[in-house]
Amino acid sequence: MAALNIERPEPGVYAGVSFEEYTKIRAVNHSTLRAAAASMAHFRAAELEGSGGDTTATRFGTAVHTLMLEPSRFARSVVPAPINPKTNKAYGGDTKAWEEYAAQHPGKLIMSDEDLERAKKMVTSVQNHAQAGKLLHAEKGMSEAVMIWKEGPLLCKGRVDKITPEYRVDLKTTSGLAKWDVWRKSVVDYGYFTQEAMYARGAKALGLPPYGVFVVVESESPHATATFSIHQDWVAAGDKMVVEWLNKVVQARTTDQYPAYPDQDIEVLPPPQWFISMYMDGQ
């Protein structure tokens, strides 16, 4: 398997790529592309500034992923959180003390004792789940794999937690319940159905498994785990959206125009269907 050249990436599949390395690859990813749903100005801002911040939740999620999939890297990377001498507890992840401590430990996973224990319980829950444990610890496959492929003139990328001979597996942590009737709202809110559609396009281009599976583990006790796949009708709808966004990106880059909202006319907003059904039906 060829090594990944971050500066000049070539289409292919690359195993063991850290998230920090992945973010440096100059290619369109799902979270950036999804911003095109608002406007091309939003896409451009996400492309230049990043589409997600470094928050306490994202740092914890990264730590859980690393502990689950690359325990040796986790052991090398984790450092204890800074302690507030007044409370004898860890500083909050959004404090200046934490920020200064993180600057002194670049590339490290900073965790309090409480969060480390919580992460270990989440990993144990996933490992003890019959389907999830089998998927994420399959002997054949690649962990932290990066897909790079072409969509016309665009270079695209996606990072998959585990690729087995049958599936692409994505580990998700949730602060809510992992029950399907609850978590499916996240499929819409966080665009997981368009993510799956985009990754399916990359998988097809690279000869990888066509089906994606989500392993979802709750970040709060009892840290229950569930596994889901997204129905292909849902993925087909997502694919239409992905293709539309990709076409808009190609046009914007060709013309070097990244417009926001229409500014020529005053838009007349019709009521949504739920409002019509609740207040206007029968009138």
ChimeraX attribute file (.defattr): number of C-alpha atoms within 10 A of each C-alpha:
attribute: neighborCount
match mode: 1-to-1
recipient: residues
	/A:1	7
	/A:2	9
	/A:3	11
	/A:4	20
	/A:5	9
	/A:6	13
	/A:7	9
	/A:8	8
	/A:9	16
	/A:10	16
	/A:11	17
	/A:12	20
	/A:13	23
	/A:14	18
	/A:15	21
	/A:16	15
	/A:17	16
	/A:18	15
	/A:19	13
	/A:20	9
	/A:21	11
	/A:22	18
	/A:23	14
	/A:24	10
	/A:25	19
	/A:26	15
	/A:27	18
	/A:28	20
	/A:29	21
	/A:30	21
	/A:31	20
	/A:32	20
	/A:33	25
	/A:34	22
	/A:35	19
	/A:36	23
	/A:37	14
	/A:38	11
	/A:39	17
	/A:40	22
	/A:41	17
	/A:42	21
	/A:43	27
	/A:44	23
	/A:45	14
	/A:46	18
	/A:47	18
	/A:48	10
	/A:49	11
	/A:50	13
	/A:51	18
	/A:52	10
	/A:53	10
	/A:54	9
	/A:55	11
	/A:56	12
	/A:57	15
	/A:58	13
	/A:59	16
	/A:60	20
	/A:61	18
	/A:62	16
	/A:63	23
	/A:64	26
	/A:65	21
	/A:66	22
	/A:67	20
	/A:68	23
	/A:69	20
	/A:70	16
	/A:71	14
	/A:72	11
	/A:73	12
	/A:74	18
	/A:75	12
	/A:76	10
	/A:77	16
	/A:78	19
	/A:79	15
	/A:80	13
	/A:81	20
	/A:82	21
	/A:83	15
	/A:84	13
	/A:85	9
	/A:86	6
	/A:87	8
	/A:88	9
	/A:89	14
	/A:90	18
	/A:91	19
	/A:92	16
	/A:93	20
	/A:94	11
	/A:95	10
	/A:96	11
	/A:97	16
	/A:98	19
	/A:99	15
	/A:100	11
	/A:101	15
	/A:102	18
	/A:103	11
	/A:104	10
	/A:105	14
	/A:106	10
	/A:107	11
	/A:108	16
	/A:109	20
	/A:110	23
	/A:111	20
	/A:112	19
	/A:113	13
	/A:114	10
	/A:115	16
	/A:116	18
	/A:117	11
	/A:118	18
	/A:119	23
	/A:120	14
	/A:121	19
	/A:122	25
	/A:123	19
	/A:124	15
	/A:125	20
	/A:126	27
	/A:127	18
	/A:128	13
	/A:129	16
	/A:130	13
	/A:131	14
	/A:132	24
	/A:133	17
	/A:134	13
	/A:135	26
	/A:136	24
	/A:137	16
	/A:138	15
	/A:139	9
	/A:140	12
	/A:141	17
	/A:142	22
	/A:143	22
	/A:144	23
	/A:145	21
	/A:146	25
	/A:147	22
	/A:148	25
	/A:149	24
	/A:150	18
	/A:151	15
	/A:152	10
	/A:153	8
	/A:154	15
	/A:155	17
	/A:156	23
	/A:157	25
	/A:158	21
	/A:159	23
	/A:160	19
	/A:161	23
	/A:162	25
	/A:163	24
	/A:164	18
	/A:165	11
	/A:166	15
	/A:167	17
	/A:168	26
	/A:169	24
	/A:170	22
	/A:171	21
	/A:172	19
	/A:173	23
	/A:174	17
	/A:175	12
	/A:176	14
	/A:177	19
	/A:178	24
	/A:179	16
	/A:180	14
	/A:181	8
	/A:182	11
	/A:183	17
	/A:184	16
	/A:185	12
	/A:186	15
	/A:187	17
	/A:188	11
	/A:189	10
	/A:190	13
	/A:191	16
	/A:192	20
	/A:193	24
	/A:194	25
	/A:195	23
	/A:196	28
	/A:197	28
	/A:198	24
	/A:199	26
	/A:200	20
	/A:201	20
	/A:202	24
	/A:203	22
	/A:204	13
	/A:205	16
	/A:206	16
	/A:207	11
	/A:208	20
	/A:209	15
	/A:210	16
	/A:211	18
	/A:212	21
	/A:213	19
	/A:214	21
	/A:215	22
	/A:216	24
	/A:217	26
	/A:218	21
	/A:219	25
	/A:220	16
	/A:221	10
	/A:222	11
	/A:223	23
	/A:224	18
	/A:225	27
	/A:226	20
	/A:227	22
	/A:228	18
	/A:229	13
	/A:230	17
	/A:231	9
	/A:232	13
	/A:233	9
	/A:234	14
	/A:235	19
	/A:236	15
	/A:237	13
	/A:238	20
	/A:239	21
	/A:240	14
	/A:241	18
	/A:242	22
	/A:243	15
	/A:244	13
	/A:245	20
	/A:246	21
	/A:247	15
	/A:248	19
	/A:249	22
	/A:250	15
	/A:251	14
	/A:252	17
	/A:253	13
	/A:254	9
	/A:255	9
	/A:256	10
	/A:257	13
	/A:258	18
	/A:259	14
	/A:260	14
	/A:261	10
	/A:262	9
	/A:263	8
	/A:264	6
	/A:265	6
	/A:266	7
	/A:267	8
	/A:268	6
	/A:269	6
	/A:270	8
	/A:271	9
	/A:272	8
	/A:273	9
	/A:274	9
	/A:275	11
	/A:276	13
	/A:277	10
	/A:278	9
	/A:279	9
	/A:280	11
	/A:281	8
	/A:282	7
	/A:283	5
